[in-house]
Amino acid sequence: MTGKSKELNKMLRNHIMRLFQTQKNGDLGGTALHVTEKMTGNINFVDKSIDPAALGLAANAFIKQVAVCKDGTRQDTILEQQLKVALIAMLNKFADFVEANSNNDPVIMASSGFPLASLDRVSPAPVGTGSIAAVTNPDGGCLNLVVTCGPNVWGVEVQYYITPGVWLPGGYFTDLSDITPAGLPPCTVLGLRVRLHGSYNQTSPWSDVVTHTVM
């Protein structure tokens, strides 16, 4: 290896493959439990800012709610989505911590239970921009959004307003085929906008606003 190649290699950073951001429910719970097991008592990652036990509790709560939703109500599904978003956020926090506290050592990073990506030689794929292509009323108090976006998106964040300019959270959705904010005020015209989320904590600009009446 030439001196220039050695210097380039030093600049390259190992990264965790954040497959959990797009995993199906059953796989996501299993991934979180695996990371919990590997991080518990791991001498490479002793820090009070992360708690493997809390990750395990969040994983088991999510797995339990997934089972409930097989024959559950719309509210059960909303709770499942909330637990999923929280679990992904917690896994992202653990992944950030591992990357920041491994001294770029792939062996130490792999001991966390996360899979590693190849060394980065290019910038992460851009998340791009999104737009709301259609809005429908699948049920009372909820809306279904069809969002136009590129291939490098793992989640969509929704906001809405009743009073223009006063934005309220509509939820995070990692299943791009089912973006359905619920618990909305009925018989009300809402303004809606979305923001895309991609790898390495990328976010897009907010989309143009679309208005629609909740039934």
Secondary structure, 3 states (H helix, E strand, C coil): CCHHHHHHHHHCCCCECCHHHHCCHHHHHHHHHHHHHHHCCCCCCCCCCCCHHHHHHHHHHHHHHHHHHCCCCHHHHHHHHHHHHHHHHHHHHHHHHHHHCCCCCHHHHHCCCCCECCCCCCCCCCCCCCEEEEEEEEECCEEEEEEECCCCEEEEEEEEECCCCCEEEEEEECCCCCECCCCCCCCEEEEEEEEEEEHHHEECCCCCCEEEEEC
